[in-house]
Amino acid sequence: MNYRIETKEAFRITGVSAPLDKETENNFMVVPKMWQEASANGTIQKLRFT
């Protein structure tokens, strides 16, 4: 495998998170709810312009 190391300027990563369950099926409810709440409370808009 060919690779190279590059030096880049510092950058910031922002986002939202939610604790996930070991049972994948439960996460199909958790993740959409997280995004709905983020949309409703303005978090997505804040992230968009950060």
C-alpha distance matrix in Angstrom:
0.0 3.8 6.4 10.1 13.2 16.2 19.7 21.7 25.3 26.5 27.1 29.0 28.2 31.2 31.9 34.0 33.4 35.4 35.3 34.0 35.4 33.8 35.6 33.6 36.8 38.4 35.6 36.6 39.7 38.3 35.7 38.1 40.8 38.6 38.0 41.7 42.8 40.3 41.7 45.3 45.3 43.6 40.3 38.3 40.3 39.8 36.0 36.0 37.7 36.2
3.8 0.0 3.8 7.1 10.6 13.4 17.1 19.2 22.9 24.5 25.4 27.7 27.3 30.6 31.6 34.1 33.9 36.2 36.4 35.5 37.2 35.9 37.7 35.6 38.8 40.2 37.2 38.1 41.1 39.6 36.8 39.0 41.7 39.3 38.4 42.1 43.1 40.4 41.7 45.3 45.2 43.2 39.9 37.9 39.6 39.0 35.2 35.1 36.5 34.9
6.4 3.8 0.0 3.8 7.0 9.8 13.4 15.6 19.3 20.8 21.9 24.3 24.1 27.5 28.8 31.4 31.4 33.9 34.2 33.7 35.7 34.6 36.7 34.6 37.9 38.9 35.8 36.9 39.6 37.8 35.0 37.3 39.8 37.1 36.3 40.0 40.8 38.0 39.4 43.0 42.6 40.5 37.2 35.3 37.0 36.0 32.4 32.4 33.5 31.8
10.1 7.1 3.8 0.0 3.8 6.4 10.1 12.6 16.4 18.3 19.8 22.6 23.0 26.5 28.3 31.2 31.5 34.3 34.8 34.6 36.9 36.2 38.4 36.4 39.6 40.4 37.1 38.3 40.8 38.7 35.8 38.1 40.4 37.5 36.6 40.3 40.9 37.8 39.2 42.8 42.1 39.9 36.6 34.8 36.2 35.0 31.4 31.5 32.2 30.3
13.2 10.6 7.0 3.8 0.0 3.8 6.9 9.7 13.4 15.1 17.0 19.8 20.6 24.3 26.4 29.3 29.7 32.6 33.3 33.4 35.9 35.4 37.9 36.0 39.3 39.7 36.4 37.8 40.0 37.7 34.9 37.2 39.2 36.1 35.4 39.1 39.3 36.2 37.8 41.2 40.2 38.0 34.6 33.2 34.5 32.9 29.5 29.8 30.3 28.0
16.2 13.4 9.8 6.4 3.8 0.0 3.8 6.4 10.1 12.4 14.4 17.6 18.8 22.6 25.0 28.2 29.1 32.3 33.3 33.8 36.5 36.4 38.8 36.8 39.9 40.1 36.6 37.9 39.9 37.5 34.5 36.6 38.5 35.3 34.3 37.9 38.1 34.8 36.2 39.6 38.5 36.0 32.8 31.3 32.2 30.7 27.4 27.4 27.6 25.4
19.7 17.1 13.4 10.1 6.9 3.8 0.0 3.8 7.0 9.4 12.1 15.5 17.4 21.1 23.9 27.3 28.4 31.7 32.9 33.8 36.8 37.0 39.5 37.6 40.7 40.5 37.0 38.4 40.1 37.5 34.6 36.7 38.2 34.9 33.9 37.5 37.3 33.8 35.3 38.6 37.2 34.7 31.5 30.3 31.0 29.0 26.0 26.2 25.9 23.5
21.7 19.2 15.6 12.6 9.7 6.4 3.8 0.0 3.8 6.5 8.7 12.3 14.4 18.1 21.0 24.5 26.0 29.5 31.1 32.1 35.3 35.8 38.2 36.2 39.1 38.7 35.1 36.4 37.9 35.2 32.2 34.1 35.6 32.2 31.0 34.4 34.2 30.7 32.1 35.3 33.9 31.2 28.1 26.9 27.4 25.5 22.5 22.6 22.2 19.9
25.3 22.9 19.3 16.4 13.4 10.1 7.0 3.8 0.0 3.8 6.5 10.2 13.0 16.5 19.8 23.4 25.3 28.9 30.7 32.1 35.5 36.4 38.8 36.9 39.6 38.9 35.3 36.6 37.7 34.9 32.0 33.7 34.9 31.3 30.2 33.4 32.9 29.3 30.6 33.6 32.0 29.2 26.3 25.3 25.4 23.2 20.6 20.8 19.9 17.4
26.5 24.5 20.8 18.3 15.1 12.4 9.4 6.5 3.8 0.0 3.8 7.1 10.1 13.5 17.0 20.4 22.2 25.8 27.6 29.3 32.7 33.8 36.3 34.6 37.3 36.3 32.7 34.3 35.2 32.1 29.4 31.3 32.2 28.6 27.7 30.9 30.1 26.6 28.2 31.0 29.2 26.6 23.5 22.9 23.3 20.8 18.2 19.1 18.2 15.2
27.1 25.4 21.9 19.8 17.0 14.4 12.1 8.7 6.5 3.8 0.0 3.8 6.8 10.1 13.5 17.1 19.2 22.9 25.0 26.7 30.2 31.5 33.8 32.0 34.4 33.4 29.8 31.1 31.9 29.0 26.1 27.8 28.7 25.1 24.1 27.3 26.5 22.9 24.5 27.4 25.6 23.0 19.9 19.2 19.6 17.2 14.5 15.3 14.7 11.8
29.0 27.7 24.3 22.6 19.8 17.6 15.5 12.3 10.2 7.1 3.8 0.0 3.8 6.5 10.2 13.7 15.9 19.6 21.8 23.8 27.4 29.1 31.3 29.6 31.9 30.6 27.1 28.5 29.0 25.9 23.2 24.9 25.5 21.8 21.0 24.1 23.1 19.6 21.4 24.1 22.2 19.8 16.5 16.2 16.9 14.3 11.5 13.1 12.8 9.4
28.2 27.3 24.1 23.0 20.6 18.8 17.4 14.4 13.0 10.1 6.8 3.8 0.0 3.8 6.9 10.4 12.5 16.2 18.6 20.3 24.0 25.7 27.8 25.9 28.2 26.9 23.3 24.7 25.3 22.3 19.5 21.3 22.1 18.4 17.7 20.9 20.2 16.8 18.7 21.6 20.0 17.9 14.4 13.8 15.2 13.1 9.8 11.7 12.4 9.5
31.2 30.6 27.5 26.5 24.3 22.6 21.1 18.1 16.5 13.5 10.1 6.5 3.8 0.0 3.8 7.2 10.0 13.7 16.5 18.6 22.3 24.5 26.4 24.6 26.5 24.9 21.4 22.7 22.8 19.7 17.1 18.7 19.0 15.3 14.6 17.7 16.6 13.2 15.3 18.0 16.3 14.4 10.8 10.6 12.3 10.0 6.9 9.7 10.8 8.0
31.9 31.6 28.8 28.3 26.4 25.0 23.9 21.0 19.8 17.0 13.5 10.2 6.9 3.8 0.0 3.8 6.8 10.5 13.6 15.4 19.2 21.6 23.2 21.4 23.0 21.4 17.9 19.0 19.1 16.0 13.4 15.0 15.3 11.7 11.1 14.3 13.4 10.2 12.6 15.4 14.1 12.7 9.0 8.7 11.4 9.9 6.9 9.8 11.9 10.1
34.0 34.1 31.4 31.2 29.3 28.2 27.3 24.5 23.4 20.4 17.1 13.7 10.4 7.2 3.8 0.0 3.8 7.1 10.5 12.6 16.4 19.1 20.6 19.0 20.4 18.3 15.0 16.4 16.0 12.7 10.6 12.3 12.1 8.3 8.6 11.8 10.5 7.9 11.1 13.4 12.2 11.9 8.2 8.7 12.0 11.0 8.9 11.9 14.3 12.9
33.4 33.9 31.4 31.5 29.7 29.1 28.4 26.0 25.3 22.2 19.2 15.9 12.5 10.0 6.8 3.8 0.0 3.8 6.9 9.0 12.8 15.6 17.2 16.0 17.7 15.5 12.3 14.4 14.0 10.5 9.0 11.7 11.4 7.8 9.5 12.6 11.5 10.0 13.3 15.4 14.5 14.8 11.4 12.1 15.6 14.7 12.6 15.5 18.0 16.5
35.4 36.2 33.9 34.3 32.6 32.3 31.7 29.5 28.9 25.8 22.9 19.6 16.2 13.7 10.5 7.1 3.8 0.0 3.8 6.2 9.7 12.9 14.4 13.7 15.0 12.4 9.7 12.2 11.4 7.7 7.4 10.5 9.7 6.8 9.7 12.3 11.1 10.9 14.3 15.7 15.2 16.4 13.5 14.4 18.0 17.5 15.8 18.6 21.2 19.9
35.3 36.4 34.2 34.8 33.3 33.3 32.9 31.1 30.7 27.6 25.0 21.8 18.6 16.5 13.6 10.5 6.9 3.8 0.0 3.8 6.8 9.9 11.9 12.0 13.8 11.1 9.1 12.4 11.9 8.4 9.2 12.7 11.9 9.9 13.1 15.4 14.3 14.5 17.9 19.2 18.6 20.1 17.2 18.2 21.8 21.1 19.4 22.2 24.8 23.3
34.0 35.5 33.7 34.6 33.4 33.8 33.8 32.1 32.1 29.3 26.7 23.8 20.3 18.6 15.4 12.6 9.0 6.2 3.8 0.0 3.8 6.7 8.4 8.3 10.3 8.1 6.1 9.7 10.1 7.2 8.2 11.9 11.9 10.7 13.5 15.9 15.7 16.2 19.1 20.6 20.7 22.1 19.3 19.7 23.5 23.3 21.2 23.7 26.6 25.4
35.4 37.2 35.7 36.9 35.9 36.5 36.8 35.3 35.5 32.7 30.2 27.4 24.0 22.3 19.2 16.4 12.8 9.7 6.8 3.8 0.0 3.8 5.2 6.6 8.5 6.4 6.2 9.9 10.4 8.6 10.5 13.8 13.8 13.5 16.4 18.4 18.3 19.3 22.1 23.3 23.6 25.3 22.8 23.2 26.9 26.9 24.9 27.3 30.3 29.1
33.8 35.9 34.6 36.2 35.4 36.4 37.0 35.8 36.4 33.8 31.5 29.1 25.7 24.5 21.6 19.1 15.6 12.9 9.9 6.7 3.8 0.0 3.8 6.0 8.8 8.2 8.4 11.7 13.1 11.9 13.4 16.6 17.2 16.9 19.5 21.7 21.9 22.7 25.3 26.8 27.2 28.7 26.0 26.1 29.9 29.9 27.6 29.9 32.9 31.6
35.6 37.7 36.7 38.4 37.9 38.8 39.5 38.2 38.8 36.3 33.8 31.3 27.8 26.4 23.2 20.6 17.2 14.4 11.9 8.4 5.2 3.8 0.0 3.8 5.5 5.7 7.2 9.7 11.2 11.2 12.9 15.6 16.3 16.9 19.3 21.0 21.7 22.9 25.2 26.5 27.4 29.1 26.8 26.6 30.4 30.8 28.7 30.7 34.0 33.1
33.6 35.6 34.6 36.4 36.0 36.8 37.6 36.2 36.9 34.6 32.0 29.6 25.9 24.6 21.4 19.0 16.0 13.7 12.0 8.3 6.6 6.0 3.8 0.0 3.8 5.4 5.3 7.0 9.6 10.0 10.7 13.2 14.8 15.3 17.1 19.1 20.3 21.2 23.1 24.8 26.0 27.3 25.0 24.4 28.2 28.9 26.6 28.3 31.7 31.0
36.8 38.8 37.9 39.6 39.3 39.9 40.7 39.1 39.6 37.3 34.4 31.9 28.2 26.5 23.0 20.4 17.7 15.0 13.8 10.3 8.5 8.8 5.5 3.8 0.0 3.8 5.4 5.5 7.7 9.4 10.7 12.3 13.7 15.2 16.9 18.2 19.7 21.2 22.7 24.0 25.6 27.2 25.4 24.8 28.5 29.6 27.7 29.1 32.6 32.4
38.4 40.2 38.9 40.4 39.7 40.1 40.5 38.7 38.9 36.3 33.4 30.6 26.9 24.9 21.4 18.3 15.5 12.4 11.1 8.1 6.4 8.2 5.7 5.4 3.8 0.0 3.8 5.4 5.7 6.6 9.0 10.9 11.3 12.7 15.1 16.1 17.1 18.9 20.7 21.7 23.0 25.0 23.2 23.1 26.8 27.6 26.0 27.8 31.1 30.7
35.6 37.2 35.8 37.1 36.4 36.6 37.0 35.1 35.3 32.7 29.8 27.1 23.3 21.4 17.9 15.0 12.3 9.7 9.1 6.1 6.2 8.4 7.2 5.3 5.4 3.8 0.0 3.8 5.1 4.7 5.9 8.5 9.5 10.2 12.3 14.0 15.1 16.2 18.2 19.6 20.8 22.3 20.3 19.9 23.7 24.5 22.6 24.3 27.7 27.3
36.6 38.1 36.9 38.3 37.8 37.9 38.4 36.4 36.6 34.3 31.1 28.5 24.7 22.7 19.0 16.4 14.4 12.2 12.4 9.7 9.9 11.7 9.7 7.0 5.5 5.4 3.8 0.0 3.8 5.8 6.0 6.9 8.9 10.5 11.7 12.9 14.8 16.2 17.4 18.9 20.7 22.1 20.5 19.7 23.3 24.7 22.9 24.2 27.7 27.8
39.7 41.1 39.6 40.8 40.0 39.9 40.1 37.9 37.7 35.2 31.9 29.0 25.3 22.8 19.1 16.0 14.0 11.4 11.9 10.1 10.4 13.1 11.2 9.6 7.7 5.7 5.1 3.8 0.0 3.8 5.8 5.9 6.3 8.8 10.5 10.9 12.4 14.5 15.8 16.6 18.4 20.4 19.1 18.8 22.3 23.7 22.5 24.0 27.3 27.5
38.3 39.6 37.8 38.7 37.7 37.5 37.5 35.2 34.9 32.1 29.0 25.9 22.3 19.7 16.0 12.7 10.5 7.7 8.4 7.2 8.6 11.9 11.2 10.0 9.4 6.6 4.7 5.8 3.8 0.0 3.8 5.8 5.3 6.2 8.9 10.0 10.6 12.3 14.4 15.4 16.5 18.4 16.7 16.8 20.4 21.2 19.9 21.9 25.1 24.8
35.7 36.8 35.0 35.8 34.9 34.5 34.6 32.2 32.0 29.4 26.1 23.2 19.5 17.1 13.4 10.6 9.0 7.4 9.2 8.2 10.5 13.4 12.9 10.7 10.7 9.0 5.9 6.0 5.8 3.8 0.0 3.8 5.4 5.0 6.4 8.7 10.0 10.6 12.4 14.3 15.6 16.7 14.7 14.2 17.9 18.9 17.2 18.8 22.2 22.0
38.1 39.0 37.3 38.1 37.2 36.6 36.7 34.1 33.7 31.3 27.8 24.9 21.3 18.7 15.0 12.3 11.7 10.5 12.7 11.9 13.8 16.6 15.6 13.2 12.3 10.9 8.5 6.9 5.9 5.8 3.8 0.0 3.8 5.4 5.2 6.1 8.6 9.8 10.5 12.2 14.3 15.5 14.3 13.4 16.8 18.5 17.3 18.4 21.9 22.4
40.8 41.7 39.8 40.4 39.2 38.5 38.2 35.6 34.9 32.2 28.7 25.5 22.1 19.0 15.3 12.1 11.4 9.7 11.9 11.9 13.8 17.2 16.3 14.8 13.7 11.3 9.5 8.9 6.3 5.3 5.4 3.8 0.0 3.8 5.5 5.0 6.1 8.5 9.8 10.4 12.2 14.2 13.3 13.4 16.7 18.1 17.4 19.0 22.2 22.5
38.6 39.3 37.1 37.5 36.1 35.3 34.9 32.2 31.3 28.6 25.1 21.8 18.4 15.3 11.7 8.3 7.8 6.8 9.9 10.7 13.5 16.9 16.9 15.3 15.2 12.7 10.2 10.5 8.8 6.2 5.0 5.4 3.8 0.0 3.8 5.5 5.3 6.1 8.6 10.0 10.7 12.3 10.5 10.9 14.4 15.2 14.3 16.3 19.4 19.3
38.0 38.4 36.3 36.6 35.4 34.3 33.9 31.0 30.2 27.7 24.1 21.0 17.7 14.6 11.1 8.6 9.5 9.7 13.1 13.5 16.4 19.5 19.3 17.1 16.9 15.1 12.3 11.7 10.5 8.9 6.4 5.2 5.5 3.8 0.0 3.8 5.4 4.9 6.0 8.5 10.0 10.6 9.2 8.3 11.8 13.4 12.3 13.7 17.0 17.5
41.7 42.1 40.0 40.3 39.1 37.9 37.5 34.4 33.4 30.9 27.3 24.1 20.9 17.7 14.3 11.8 12.6 12.3 15.4 15.9 18.4 21.7 21.0 19.1 18.2 16.1 14.0 12.9 10.9 10.0 8.7 6.1 5.0 5.5 3.8 0.0 3.8 5.5 5.1 6.1 8.6 10.1 10.0 9.7 12.5 14.5 14.4 15.4 18.5 19.4
42.8 43.1 40.8 40.9 39.3 38.1 37.3 34.2 32.9 30.1 26.5 23.1 20.2 16.6 13.4 10.5 11.5 11.1 14.3 15.7 18.3 21.9 21.7 20.3 19.7 17.1 15.1 14.8 12.4 10.6 10.0 8.6 6.1 5.3 5.4 3.8 0.0 3.8 5.4 5.0 6.0 8.4 8.3 9.4 12.0 13.2 13.6 15.4 18.0 18.5
40.3 40.4 38.0 37.8 36.2 34.8 33.8 30.7 29.3 26.6 22.9 19.6 16.8 13.2 10.2 7.9 10.0 10.9 14.5 16.2 19.3 22.7 22.9 21.2 21.2 18.9 16.2 16.2 14.5 12.3 10.6 9.8 8.5 6.1 4.9 5.5 3.8 0.0 3.8 5.6 5.5 6.2 4.9 5.7 8.7 9.7 9.8 11.7 14.3 14.7
41.7 41.7 39.4 39.2 37.8 36.2 35.3 32.1 30.6 28.2 24.5 21.4 18.7 15.3 12.6 11.1 13.3 14.3 17.9 19.1 22.1 25.3 25.2 23.1 22.7 20.7 18.2 17.4 15.8 14.4 12.4 10.5 9.8 8.6 6.0 5.1 5.4 3.8 0.0 3.8 5.7 5.5 6.1 5.5 7.5 9.9 10.5 11.2 13.9 15.3
45.3 45.3 43.0 42.8 41.2 39.6 38.6 35.3 33.6 31.0 27.4 24.1 21.6 18.0 15.4 13.4 15.4 15.7 19.2 20.6 23.3 26.8 26.5 24.8 24.0 21.7 19.6 18.9 16.6 15.4 14.3 12.2 10.4 10.0 8.5 6.1 5.0 5.6 3.8 0.0 3.8 5.7 7.7 8.6 9.7 11.7 13.2 14.2 16.3 17.6
45.3 45.2 42.6 42.1 40.2 38.5 37.2 33.9 32.0 29.2 25.6 22.2 20.0 16.3 14.1 12.2 14.5 15.2 18.6 20.7 23.6 27.2 27.4 26.0 25.6 23.0 20.8 20.7 18.4 16.5 15.6 14.3 12.2 10.7 10.0 8.6 6.0 5.5 5.7 3.8 0.0 3.8 5.8 8.2 9.0 9.7 11.8 13.5 15.0 15.7
43.6 43.2 40.5 39.9 38.0 36.0 34.7 31.2 29.2 26.6 23.0 19.8 17.9 14.4 12.7 11.9 14.8 16.4 20.1 22.1 25.3 28.7 29.1 27.3 27.2 25.0 22.3 22.1 20.4 18.4 16.7 15.5 14.2 12.3 10.6 10.1 8.4 6.2 5.5 5.7 3.8 0.0 3.8 5.6 5.3 6.3 8.8 10.0 11.3 12.5
40.3 39.9 37.2 36.6 34.6 32.8 31.5 28.1 26.3 23.5 19.9 16.5 14.4 10.8 9.0 8.2 11.4 13.5 17.2 19.3 22.8 26.0 26.8 25.0 25.4 23.2 20.3 20.5 19.1 16.7 14.7 14.3 13.3 10.5 9.2 10.0 8.3 4.9 6.1 7.7 5.8 3.8 0.0 3.8 5.4 5.1 6.1 8.5 10.2 10.4
38.3 37.9 35.3 34.8 33.2 31.3 30.3 26.9 25.3 22.9 19.2 16.2 13.8 10.6 8.7 8.7 12.1 14.4 18.2 19.7 23.2 26.1 26.6 24.4 24.8 23.1 19.9 19.7 18.8 16.8 14.2 13.4 13.4 10.9 8.3 9.7 9.4 5.7 5.5 8.6 8.2 5.6 3.8 0.0 3.8 5.4 5.1 6.1 8.9 9.9
40.3 39.6 37.0 36.2 34.5 32.2 31.0 27.4 25.4 23.3 19.6 16.9 15.2 12.3 11.4 12.0 15.6 18.0 21.8 23.5 26.9 29.9 30.4 28.2 28.5 26.8 23.7 23.3 22.3 20.4 17.9 16.8 16.7 14.4 11.8 12.5 12.0 8.7 7.5 9.7 9.0 5.3 5.4 3.8 0.0 3.8 5.5 5.1 6.7 8.8
39.8 39.0 36.0 35.0 32.9 30.7 29.0 25.5 23.2 20.8 17.2 14.3 13.1 10.0 9.9 11.0 14.7 17.5 21.1 23.3 26.9 29.9 30.8 28.9 29.6 27.6 24.5 24.7 23.7 21.2 18.9 18.5 18.1 15.2 13.4 14.5 13.2 9.7 9.9 11.7 9.7 6.3 5.1 5.4 3.8 0.0 3.8 5.4 5.5 6.1
36.0 35.2 32.4 31.4 29.5 27.4 26.0 22.5 20.6 18.2 14.5 11.5 9.8 6.9 6.9 8.9 12.6 15.8 19.4 21.2 24.9 27.6 28.7 26.6 27.7 26.0 22.6 22.9 22.5 19.9 17.2 17.3 17.4 14.3 12.3 14.4 13.6 9.8 10.5 13.2 11.8 8.8 6.1 5.1 5.5 3.8 0.0 3.8 5.5 5.1
36.0 35.1 32.4 31.5 29.8 27.4 26.2 22.6 20.8 19.1 15.3 13.1 11.7 9.7 9.8 11.9 15.5 18.6 22.2 23.7 27.3 29.9 30.7 28.3 29.1 27.8 24.3 24.2 24.0 21.9 18.8 18.4 19.0 16.3 13.7 15.4 15.4 11.7 11.2 14.2 13.5 10.0 8.5 6.1 5.1 5.4 3.8 0.0 3.8 5.8
37.7 36.5 33.5 32.2 30.3 27.6 25.9 22.2 19.9 18.2 14.7 12.8 12.4 10.8 11.9 14.3 18.0 21.2 24.8 26.6 30.3 32.9 34.0 31.7 32.6 31.1 27.7 27.7 27.3 25.1 22.2 21.9 22.2 19.4 17.0 18.5 18.0 14.3 13.9 16.3 15.0 11.3 10.2 8.9 6.7 5.5 5.5 3.8 0.0 3.8
36.2 34.9 31.8 30.3 28.0 25.4 23.5 19.9 17.4 15.2 11.8 9.4 9.5 8.0 10.1 12.9 16.5 19.9 23.3 25.4 29.1 31.6 33.1 31.0 32.4 30.7 27.3 27.8 27.5 24.8 22.0 22.4 22.5 19.3 17.5 19.4 18.5 14.7 15.3 17.6 15.7 12.5 10.4 9.9 8.8 6.1 5.1 5.8 3.8 0.0
